[in-house]
Amino acid sequence: METIADELRMSPRTFQRRLKESGTTYQALLDEVRREAACRLLGNTDLDAGEVALRWASRS
């Protein structure tokens, strides 16, 4: 979260407040990005669901 806040030129606390004002959280956004990336991998590659899951598990 700190890296993204830095890229947006705001403090992590301000970033959290802005997300809250928008009705979301950092974790919700992260989950959405991960879900979309997994769907792209499943739809555009020969990877099966287990392989996609392993790729994301290794990033955490």
Secondary structure by P-SEA (a helix, b strand, c coil): caaaaaaacccaaaaaaaaaaacccaaaaaaaaaaaaaaaaaacccccaaaaaaaaaaac
